Amino acid sequence: MPDLLAQALALPGLGWLVIIAFVAGLVRGFTGFGTALVFLPVAAQIIDPVWAVTVLIVMDLAGPAPAIPRALKEGHPKDLLRLVVATALALPLGLTALFAVEPQVFNLAVSVISLLMLAALISGMRYRKAVTPPVVWTTGGIAGVLGGAAGVPGPPVILLYMASTHPARVIRANTTAYLFFFDVMMLVGFLVAGRLAGLPLILGFLVMVPNLLGNLVGGAVFRPEYESLYRRVAYLIIAASSLSGLQAALF
């Protein structure tokens, strides 16, 4: 353990991992989503993609944890349960792809997914049909595959909730809770696959504190009446991270 800690502290780019972990937590704190969209495009330029996902799921457990009791109280439990179960069933397929993918392909995929998600959010893209239980189940399955393969389960779920009649408070609560439970499922998947060990695990614990601080700061400054302003800031941060990852993957 001391040797692994020394290796982690000596890792080139550790400072950038700490900074991006804090910024990702900040975005998550005032929007309820965005951790992976901000963190992964940058982190995958510094460390191996599977390591980057490992660091993400370890650090991301602590960050939103203080908000989970409130999220469960304010959210829509039936929708949340459907999403979580469907994701759990589909997740192994996504993890199989993640463990086989080349780093450059991963970097390109996660950056493109982040940019597509951002474009959909900015354009006001909506799912136009009724949000029925089968639709929620399907969305959870797609999120499981996408989350397992690229570490970004949020886009399908967020785009679905944009069409929901639930108030913003309920949508934010369900999204926060869903992403937390996704991280728990990913940890179990990595543990079963023998990937939850070594240097990436230590790195996850190291950046957990700045990520938690970012979540707390973001949650503290969040005001429902300024939600549109927070979203614009989040969009700018996601765009900067994604374009950085895209440039690194292509050039």
Order of alpha helices (4+ residues) and beta strands (2+ residues): alpha-alpha-alpha-alpha-alpha-alpha-alpha-alpha-alpha-alpha-alpha-alpha-alpha
